[in-house]
Amino acid sequence: MGVPHALGGLNWGRGTVSVSLSIVIAGFVAYFSVSRVAVGETTEPESLAEPA
């Protein structure tokens, strides 16, 4: 996307593409860290559970 049309790109500039993708990646990291979508249920092992 950042290279000239003659080389098959969109001529947006390498810096613009780098900054844009960095912002998108940081957004995904922030979303997943706040929402915890990709984190499975955690359970305590039997040895650490509260005594009954």
C-alpha positions, 0 to 999 in steps of 0.5 A: 500500500505504501509503494508507488502505483508503478510498483503495484501499491496505492501510493499512500507512503510507507510512513502513513501505512506504518503509522496507520497499521500501528494504530490499528494493532494497538487498538486490537491489543487494547480491545482484547486486553480490556474485554478479555475475549481470548482468555478462557475460564480459569479455575483453581486447582483442587489443592488451592481451593477453599476447604469445605 
